[in-house]
């Protein structure tokens, strides 16, 4: 049985189960498996967390469910709305921890950016989450619970009034480092009795955990995005320490295998543009050379979003335009991501939450910042 969140200790959180796990749980408590699907529809289509309101479920079963389990989504500590309509929720976890979830409305779709960990262990230097250090993986309930909370507050109706049309695992954390819980949550996003999203509308973004990219393609049909940010190993290792373990050649080979298994899909490569770091013509030429090896894939250019204490700056507008033009002229499908929600620190790379850091990284960063301030004075 899946590991469950206890609240109180003897009860299990039904948000921790995908459809298969929920059917197994109902069997274990002496109920017919189809009852699980009945309850699942209430949870994800009607966004109901009170068994007493599940009117087509018998009274005896409602009483039993109240006794042995509960439906527990994360608690909302803060809900901020940006001037462009972007929502950011601060959701409480345990021991003073909190995560951030962001909703980005657009004319033809609404995208929810979901976190997978409290903090992140990968230590990418240009990411605010990485600067917070790492505490732990999120449970399935805490991951899918973010979608549940956003859907409830936005008035989302599955299969009808979809405020949430797309979910991206691009929030706090490296999703593949929390593989089982993330995959289980994505099954709930995709399930017709869950949020019913198509495969192309659920995207996992990874910094490049190569063996788990292969495992992911074998277990679930979703879209893949790869955080690249540099097209040569020396620079990418400087920006993203994971590249030392899984260099670019290994990462591209994994992407080749993904496409071979899913020939009608396209991988998105994310490339954050930082002034004087990776935004020069030679960097564009290096990226073009890489992308010619994966001609069906596309590049998503992201202007760097500053956060307190960072050494990096956003590229100048002319350099961003020139970089994109070079890629387009070379036949590389390239999009420029418009910055959204930066007035509430909800833009890409800015999510920080509240992390009780077990890695000591955040304390080390603060110490270096303080020393830098002292030296400057």
C-alpha positions in Angstrom: 0.0 0.0 0.0 1.2 3.6 -0.6 2.8 5.4 2.2 0.2 7.8 3.6 0.1 11.1 5.5 -1.4 10.6 9.0 -3.7 13.2 10.4 -4.7 11.9 12.9 -2.2 9.0 13.1 -4.7 6.2 12.5 -6.3 7.8 9.4 -5.0 7.8 5.8 -5.2 10.6 3.3 -7.1 9.5 0.2 -5.1 12.1 -1.9 -2.1 9.8 -1.5 -3.7 7.2 -3.8 -4.1 7.0 -7.6 -7.0 5.0 -9.0 -5.3 1.7 -8.6 -4.2 2.4 -5.1 -7.6 3.7 -4.1 -9.3 0.5 -5.4 -6.8 -1.5 -3.3 -7.5 0.5 -0.2 -11.3 0.1 -0.6 -10.7 -3.7 -0.9 -8.6 -3.7 2.3 -11.4 -2.0 4.2 -13.9 -4.6 3.0 -15.6 -2.5 0.3 -16.2 -3.2 -3.4 -13.4 -1.6 -5.6 -15.8 0.3 -7.7 -16.8 2.4 -4.6 -13.3 3.9 -4.9 -14.1 5.3 -8.3 -17.3 6.7 -7.0 -15.5 8.5 -4.2 -12.6 9.5 -6.6 -15.1 11.4 -8.8 -16.4 13.3 -5.8 -12.8 14.3 -4.8 -11.5 15.5 -8.2 -14.6 16.4 -10.2 -16.7 18.0 -7.4 -13.6 19.0 -5.2 -15.4 17.6 -2.2 -13.5 16.8 1.0 -16.4 16.0 3.3 -17.7 12.4 3.1 -21.1 13.5 4.4 -21.7 15.5 1.2 -21.2 12.5 -1.1 -24.9 12.0 -1.5 -24.7 8.8 -3.7 -22.5 7.0 -1.3 -24.4 4.9 1.3 -24.5 6.2 4.9 -22.7 3.2 6.3 -19.8 3.7 3.9 -19.7 7.4 4.6 -19.5 6.6 8.3 -16.7 4.1 7.7 -14.7 6.5 5.6 -15.0 9.2 8.2 -13.6 6.8 10.7 -10.6 5.4 8.7 -9.5 8.1 6.3 -9.7 11.8 5.3 -9.2 14.0 2.3 -6.4 16.4 3.2 -5.1 19.1 0.9 -2.4 21.5 1.9 -3.5 24.5 3.9 -3.4 27.9 2.2 -1.2 30.4 4.1 -1.2 33.1 1.5 -2.9 33.7 -1.9 -1.4 36.6 -3.9 -2.6 37.9 -7.2 -0.3 39.8 -9.6 -1.4 42.7 -11.7 -1.3 40.4 -14.8 -3.7 37.9 -13.1 -1.1 35.4 -12.0 -1.9 33.7 -8.7 0.7 32.5 -6.2 -0.3 30.3 -3.3 1.9 29.7 -0.2 0.9 26.3 1.1 1.8 25.1 4.6 3.6 21.8 5.1 5.0 20.6 8.4 7.6 22.0 10.8 7.3 25.5 9.5 7.9 24.5 5.9 5.9 25.9 3.0 5.8 25.6 -0.8 4.7 27.8 -3.6 2.3 27.0 -6.4 1.6 29.4 -9.3 -1.3 29.7 -11.7 -0.7 31.6 -15.0 -3.9 32.6 -16.9 -3.7 33.2 -20.7 -6.4 33.8 -23.3 -6.5 30.2 -24.5 -5.3 28.3 -21.5 -4.5 28.3 -17.8 -1.3 26.8 -16.6 -0.6 25.6 -13.0 3.1 25.3 -11.9 3.4 22.6 -9.2 6.1 21.9 -6.7 7.6 18.5 -6.0 9.9 19.1 -3.1 10.4 21.4 -0.2 13.5 23.2 -1.5 15.8 21.5 -4.0 19.0 19.6 -3.6 20.5 20.3 -7.0 22.0 23.8 -6.2 21.6 25.5 -9.6 23.1 28.9 -8.9 20.5 31.0 -10.9 17.5 29.5 -9.1 15.9 31.0 -6.0 14.6 27.6 -4.9 18.1 26.1 -4.9 19.4 28.9 -2.7 16.8 27.9 -0.1 18.5 24.5 0.4 16.5 21.2 0.7 14.2 19.7 3.3 12.3 16.7 1.9 10.2 15.3 -0.9 6.5 16.0 -1.1 4.0 13.2 -0.7 1.6 12.4 -3.5 -1.1 14.1 -1.4 1.0 17.2 -1.2 1.6 17.3 -4.9 -1.9 16.6 -6.2 -3.2 18.6 -3.3 -1.7 21.7 -4.9 -3.9 21.1 -8.0 -6.9 20.4 -5.8 -6.4 23.7 -3.9 -6.0 25.8 -7.0 -8.9 24.1 -8.7 -11.1 24.7 -5.7 -10.2 28.4 -5.4 -10.3 29.1 -9.1 -13.7 27.4 -9.6 -12.3 24.8 -12.0 -14.8 22.2 -13.2 -13.2 19.1 -14.7 -14.4 18.3 -18.2 -16.5 21.6 -18.3 -15.3 25.0 -17.1 -11.5 24.3 -17.1 -9.6 27.1 -15.5 -6.7 24.8 -15.3 -5.9 23.4 -18.7 -2.2 22.6 -18.2 -0.1 21.4 -15.3 3.7 21.8 -15.3 6.0 20.1 -12.8 8.2 23.2 -12.8 7.8 24.5 -9.3 10.1 24.0 -6.4 12.3 20.9 -6.6 13.5 18.4 -9.1 10.5 16.2 -10.0 12.5 13.1 -11.0 14.2 13.1 -7.6 10.8 12.3 -6.1 9.9 9.9 -8.8 7.2 7.6 -7.3 5.2 10.3 -5.7 5.4 12.6 -8.7 4.3 9.8 -11.2 1.4 8.8 -8.9 0.3 12.5 -8.8 0.6 12.8 -12.6 -1.6 9.7 -13.0 -4.2 11.6 -11.0 -3.8 14.6 -13.2 -4.3 12.5 -16.3 -7.0 10.1 -15.1 -10.6 10.7 -16.4 -11.8 10.4 -12.8 -9.0 12.7 -11.6 -8.4 16.0 -13.4 -8.7 14.4 -16.9 -5.8 16.2 -18.6 -4.4 15.0 -21.9 -0.8 13.8 -22.0 0.4 16.9 -23.9 -1.1 19.1 -21.1 0.9 17.5 -18.3 4.6 18.4 -18.5 7.5 17.4 -16.3 10.6 19.5 -16.3 13.9 18.0 -15.3 17.5 19.2 -14.8 18.6 16.0 -16.5 18.5 12.9 -14.3 19.2 10.6 -17.2 18.3 7.1 -15.9 15.0 8.5 -14.6 14.1 10.1 -17.9 14.2 6.6 -19.4 12.1 5.2 -16.5 9.6 8.0 -16.8 8.9 7.3 -20.5 8.2 3.7 -19.7 5.7 4.5 -16.9 3.5 7.4 -18.0 2.6 9.4 -21.1 3.4 13.0 -20.4 5.3 15.8 -22.0 9.0 16.4 -21.2 10.9 19.6 -20.7 14.6 19.7 -20.1 16.4 22.6 -18.2 19.4 23.1 -20.4 20.6 26.7 -19.9 24.0 26.2 -21.6 25.1 24.2 -24.6 28.7 23.4 -23.5 29.6 21.2 -20.6 32.0 23.6 -18.9 29.4 26.4 -18.6 26.5 24.0 -17.8 28.4 22.4 -15.0 29.1 25.8 -13.5 25.4 26.7 -13.7 24.0 23.3 -12.9 26.2 20.9 -10.9 24.1 17.9 -12.0 25.9 18.2 -15.4 29.0 16.8 -13.9 27.2 13.5 -13.3 25.0 13.6 -16.4 26.9 15.6 -19.1 25.2 17.0 -22.2 26.0 14.1 -24.5 24.3 11.6 -22.0 21.4 14.0 -21.6 20.8 14.3 -25.4 21.1 10.5 -25.8 18.3 10.1 -23.2 16.3 12.6 -25.2 16.9 10.6 -28.3 15.6 7.5 -26.6 12.5 9.4 -25.3 11.6 10.5 -28.9 12.2 7.0 -30.2 9.6 5.7 -27.7 7.2 8.6 -28.3 7.8 9.6 -32.0 5.0 12.1 -32.1 6.1 14.1 -29.1 8.5 17.1 -28.9 10.8 17.9 -26.1 11.1 21.5 -24.9 14.6 22.7 -23.9 14.5 25.6 -21.4 17.2 28.1 -21.7 17.4 31.0 -19.1 19.3 34.0 -20.6 21.7 35.7 -18.2 23.6 38.8 -19.0 27.1 38.1 -20.2 26.9 34.5 -19.1 25.1 32.5 -21.8 23.5 35.1 -24.1 26.3 35.8 -26.5 26.5 34.9 -30.2 28.9 32.0 -29.6 26.4 30.6 -27.1 23.6 30.8 -29.7 25.9 28.9 -32.2 26.6 26.2 -29.6 22.9 25.8 -29.0 22.0 25.7 -32.7 24.6 22.9 -33.1 23.0 20.9 -30.3 19.5 21.4 -31.6 20.3 20.1 -35.0 20.8 16.7 -33.4 17.1 16.9 -32.3 15.3 18.7 -35.1 11.8 18.0 -33.9 12.4 19.7 -30.5 12.0 23.3 -29.5 13.7 25.9 -27.3 12.0 28.0 -24.8 14.0 31.1 -24.0 13.4 32.6 -20.5 14.7 36.0 -19.5 16.4 35.6 -16.1 14.2 36.7 -13.2 16.3 38.3 -10.4 15.9 37.4 -6.7 17.7 38.7 -3.6 21.3 37.8 -3.3 21.8 36.5 -6.9 24.9 37.4 -8.8 23.2 37.1 -12.2 21.3 39.7 -14.2 18.7 39.6 -16.9 20.1 39.9 -20.4 19.5 43.1 -22.3 16.5 43.2 -24.5 18.6 43.6 -27.7 20.7 40.5 -26.7 17.6 38.5 -26.1 16.1 39.5 -29.5 19.4 38.8 -31.2 19.7 35.3 -29.6 16.2 34.3 -30.6 16.7 35.6 -34.1 19.9 33.6 -34.6 18.1 30.4 -33.5 15.1 31.1 -35.7 17.2 31.9 -38.8 19.0 28.5 -38.2 15.6 26.7 -38.3 15.3 26.1 -34.6 11.8 26.4 -33.3 12.2 29.0 -30.6 9.7 30.7 -28.3 10.4 33.6 -25.8 8.6 33.1 -22.5 6.9 36.3 -21.4 7.7 37.0 -17.7 4.5 36.7 -15.6 3.9 37.4 -12.0 7.3 39.0 -11.2 5.6 41.6 -9.0 4.7 38.9 -6.6 7.9 36.8 -7.1 6.0 34.2 -9.0 8.1 34.2 -12.2 10.3 31.3 -13.4 13.2 30.7 -11.0 11.8 32.9 -8.2 9.8 30.3 -6.2 11.3 30.0 -2.7 8.6 29.2 -0.1 9.8 28.5 3.4 12.4 25.8 3.8 13.9 24.4 6.9 17.2 23.6 5.2 18.8 20.3 6.0 21.7 20.9 3.6 23.1 24.1 5.3 23.2 25.6 1.9 21.0 28.6 2.7 23.1 29.4 5.8 26.3 29.3 3.8 24.8 31.6 1.1 23.7 34.1 3.7 27.1 34.0 5.3 28.8 34.7 2.0 26.3 37.5 1.3 27.0 39.0 4.7 30.7 38.8 4.2 30.3 40.4 0.8 28.3 43.3 2.4 31.0 43.8 5.0 33.8 43.8 2.4 31.8 46.3 0.3 31.5 48.7 3.3 
